[in-house]
Amino acid sequence: MKPNAWNKFTKARESYRSALLDMEKKLPNLQNIQQKLVNGRSSGKTDSLAYAVETPIVYNRALDDVTSNDEIRLILVADNPGRREQAAVNRRYLVGPSGKIAEKFFRDNPVLGIDFRRNAVILNKTPVHTPRTAELRELCRLGGASFENELAESQRVMARLLFEFHQALHDASADHPLQVWITGYSEMKKKGIFDVYTSALCELYSKKSAAALARNVLLFRHFSMNQFTIDLRRQSVPEKSLAKNLEDIGTAYRKRILGW
C-alpha cells in the first residue's frame, strides 16, 4: 500500500474505532435490550436458539490485521453483525454462513485476484448486533424512539466511514481500481431498514469530487443462501468476463436503488 494511502487508511480506521466507542456510550442499555430480543426468540422453542450477547456494537477486528504491505482491492459492505460476528472470540464481520459463502466465491474465482480474507475490507451498514437483520425493527420497538434515533445515526456514521475508507484506498493501487460492493440492497429502499444509510450514501457520493469513486460502487444481492451467486449466474452474459458481468450487474442495481 502506498504511504499516502496507508496514512489515510489508518486515520479512517481510528475514526471508525472512535465512532463505535461513542455509540457504546450513547447506548448503555443496548446489551440488555438485545439479550431480551435473543431470549424472546427461544420462547416455546429449543434452548439452543438463545445465546449470550457479548458485543452489542461490533468493531471489525480484522481491520487491525491490515498492514502497509497488504493490497486492498475491495471494500465489501454487509448488513449488521449476527450471532457469530458478535461473539467475543470473533468480533469480525462476515464470519458466519454468509461469510463462508463469500469466501468460497472468491476462492472458486481466482481470476478476480481477490483473497477474501487478505484483499478485502469488510464494513456493515450498522455495527449494531441482532440475530437477523430484520430484527432491527423489533430492537427499535423494544428500545423506543431514542434507540431508533441512535440506530439511524449509526447508519449515517457507517456511510461516512465507508466513504472515508473508499477515499483512502481509491488510489492505493493504480493497477487495480478499488471497488465497493454493497450486498443486500432490498432494505436500502425507501422505508427499508437501511433507508437512512442510502440517503447518507447518496449525499456523500453526489459530490463532484467523488465522481470517480461513485462509478466504482456496485450493489448486489446477499451472499446468504447463495442469493449472490444464483443472481450472478442468472444475469451473466456468456460472452462477457466475470469481472465485466459483475460490473454490469452491480451498476444496474446501483442505478435502480441509489439513482446514480
C-alpha positions in Angstrom: 0.0 0.0 0.0 1.4 3.4 -0.9 2.4 5.6 2.1 -0.2 8.2 1.5 -3.0 5.5 1.2 -1.7 3.8 4.3 -1.8 7.1 6.3 -5.4 7.7 5.1 -6.4 4.2 5.9 -5.1 4.3 9.5 -6.9 7.6 10.0 -10.2 6.1 8.7 -9.7 3.0 10.9 -9.2 5.2 14.0 -12.2 7.3 13.1 -14.2 4.0 12.9 -13.0 2.8 16.3 -13.7 6.2 17.9 -17.2 6.4 16.3 -18.2 2.9 17.7 -16.9 3.8 21.2 -19.1 6.9 21.1 -22.1 4.8 20.1 -21.5 2.5 23.1 -21.5 5.4 25.4 -24.8 6.7 24.0 -26.5 3.2 24.3 -25.6 1.9 27.8 -28.7 -0.3 27.9 -28.3 -1.8 24.4 -26.9 -5.1 25.6 -29.9 -5.7 27.9 -32.4 -4.9 25.1 -30.5 -7.2 22.7 -30.5 -10.0 25.2 -34.2 -9.6 25.7 -34.7 -9.9 22.0 -32.5 -13.0 21.8 -34.2 -14.7 24.7 -37.6 -13.9 23.2 -36.7 -15.9 20.0 -36.5 -19.0 22.2 -40.0 -18.8 23.6 -41.7 -22.1 23.1 -38.7 -23.4 21.1 -35.4 -25.2 21.9 -33.0 -23.6 24.3 -30.3 -23.7 21.6 -31.8 -20.6 20.0 -30.7 -18.5 22.9 -27.2 -17.2 23.4 -25.3 -14.6 25.4 -25.0 -11.2 23.7 -21.3 -10.4 24.2 -20.7 -7.5 21.9 -23.7 -5.1 21.4 -21.8 -2.9 18.9 -19.2 -4.7 16.9 -15.9 -3.2 15.7 -14.4 -5.4 12.9 -11.1 -6.5 14.4 -10.0 -7.8 11.1 -9.1 -4.2 10.2 -6.4 -4.3 12.9 -4.7 -7.1 11.0 -4.2 -4.9 7.9 -0.6 -3.7 7.4 1.0 -1.3 5.0 2.2 -4.3 3.0 -1.3 -5.5 2.2 -3.1 -4.7 -1.1 -6.7 -3.9 -0.5 -8.7 -4.5 -3.7 -12.2 -4.5 -2.5 -14.5 -2.9 0.2 -17.5 -5.2 0.9 -20.5 -3.9 2.8 -22.8 -6.3 4.6 -25.9 -5.6 6.8 -25.1 -5.9 10.5 -23.3 -8.3 12.8 -25.1 -11.5 13.6 -24.6 -14.2 16.3 -21.1 -15.3 15.2 -19.9 -11.8 14.4 -20.7 -10.5 17.9 -19.1 -13.4 19.8 -16.1 -12.3 21.8 -13.9 -14.9 20.2 -14.6 -13.4 16.8 -15.7 -9.7 16.7 -15.2 -9.8 13.0 -17.7 -9.2 10.1 -18.9 -12.0 7.8 -17.6 -14.9 9.7 -20.9 -16.9 9.8 -22.6 -18.8 7.0 -22.8 -15.8 4.6 -19.1 -15.1 5.1 -18.2 -18.7 4.3 -20.2 -18.5 1.0 -18.5 -15.2 0.2 -15.1 -16.7 0.9 -15.8 -19.7 -1.3 -17.0 -17.5 -4.1 -13.6 -15.7 -4.3 -11.7 -18.9 -3.8 -13.6 -20.5 -6.7 -13.0 -17.5 -8.9 -9.2 -16.8 -8.7 -9.5 -14.8 -12.0 -10.7 -11.9 -9.8 -7.4 -11.9 -7.9 -9.0 -11.3 -4.5 -8.3 -13.3 -1.4 -11.4 -12.5 0.7 -9.6 -12.5 4.0 -6.5 -10.6 2.8 -7.5 -8.3 0.0 -10.9 -7.1 1.2 -12.1 -4.6 3.9 -15.5 -5.6 5.3 -17.9 -3.0 6.7 -21.5 -3.0 7.7 -24.5 -0.7 7.3 -24.7 -0.6 11.1 -22.5 -2.1 13.7 -25.5 -2.9 16.0 -25.9 -6.6 16.6 -29.2 -8.6 16.1 -29.6 -12.3 15.4 -31.1 -11.5 12.0 -31.1 -8.1 10.2 -34.9 -7.9 10.0 -34.9 -8.0 13.9 -33.5 -4.4 13.9 -37.2 -3.4 13.7 -38.0 -5.4 16.8 -35.0 -3.9 18.6 -36.3 -0.4 17.8 -39.7 -1.4 19.3 -38.0 -2.7 22.5 -35.6 0.3 22.7 -38.1 3.0 21.9 -37.7 6.3 20.0 -34.3 7.2 21.5 -32.8 3.9 20.3 -34.4 4.2 16.9 -32.7 7.6 16.5 -29.4 6.2 17.5 -29.8 3.3 15.0 -30.4 5.9 12.3 -27.3 7.8 13.4 -25.2 4.7 13.3 -26.2 4.2 9.6 -25.1 7.8 8.9 -21.8 7.1 10.7 -21.2 3.9 8.8 -21.9 5.6 5.4 -19.4 8.3 6.3 -16.8 5.7 7.3 -17.3 3.8 4.1 -16.7 7.0 2.2 -13.5 7.7 4.2 -12.2 4.2 3.6 -13.0 4.4 -0.1 -11.2 7.8 -0.4 -8.2 6.4 1.5 -7.9 3.2 -0.6 -9.0 4.5 -4.0 -5.5 5.3 -5.2 -3.8 2.5 -3.2 -3.1 0.5 -6.4 -3.2 2.1 -9.8 -3.2 -1.3 -11.4 -6.4 -2.5 -9.7 -9.0 0.3 -9.2 -10.8 -0.4 -5.9 -14.5 -1.3 -6.0 -17.1 -1.1 -3.3 -19.6 -4.0 -3.2 -22.7 -3.3 -1.2 -24.6 -6.5 -0.7 -28.2 -6.8 0.4 -29.9 -3.9 -1.3 -33.6 -4.8 -0.6 -33.7 -2.9 2.8 -32.0 0.1 1.2 -35.2 1.2 -0.5 -37.5 3.9 0.8 -38.9 2.9 4.3 -36.5 0.0 4.4 -34.3 -0.7 7.5 -31.4 1.0 5.8 -33.0 3.9 4.0 -31.1 6.3 6.2 -27.8 4.6 5.1 -29.0 5.0 1.4 -29.7 8.7 1.9 -26.4 9.3 3.6 -24.5 7.5 0.8 -26.2 9.5 -1.9 -25.3 12.7 -0.2 -21.7 11.7 0.1 -21.2 10.3 -3.4 -23.1 13.1 -5.1 -20.2 15.5 -4.6 -18.5 16.4 -7.8 -15.1 15.4 -6.4 -16.5 11.9 -5.7 -17.4 11.1 -9.3 -14.6 8.6 -9.8 -15.5 6.9 -6.5 -19.2 6.7 -7.3 -18.6 4.8 -10.5 -16.9 2.0 -8.6 -19.8 1.5 -6.1 -21.7 -1.7 -7.1 -24.8 -3.2 -5.5 -25.6 -6.9 -5.3 -27.9 -9.5 -3.6 -26.9 -11.0 -0.3 -24.3 -13.8 -0.1 -26.7 -15.6 2.3 -28.5 -18.6 0.9 -26.4 -18.2 -2.3 -28.5 -15.3 -3.4 -25.5 -13.5 -4.8 -24.2 -16.5 -6.9 -27.6 -17.5 -8.1 -28.4 -14.0 -9.3 -24.9 -13.7 -10.9 -25.5 -16.9 -12.8 -28.9 -15.9 -13.9 -27.9 -12.5 -15.2 -24.4 -13.2 -16.6 -23.8 -12.9 -20.3 -21.6 -15.7 -21.5 -19.6 -13.6 -23.9 -18.5 -11.3 -21.1 -15.8 -11.9 -18.5 -16.7 -12.5 -14.9 -15.4 -9.1 -13.9 -17.4 -7.3 -16.6 -20.6 -9.2 -15.7 -20.1 -8.2 -12.0 -19.6 -4.6 -13.0 -22.7 -4.5 -15.2 -25.0 -6.2 -12.7 -23.7 -4.2 -9.8 -24.0 -0.9 -11.8 -27.6 -1.7 -12.8 -28.6 -2.3 -9.2 -26.9 0.8 -8.1 -28.8 2.9 -10.6 -32.0 1.3 -9.6 -31.6 1.7 -5.8 -29.4 4.8 -5.5 -30.3 6.6 -8.6 -26.7 7.2 -9.8 
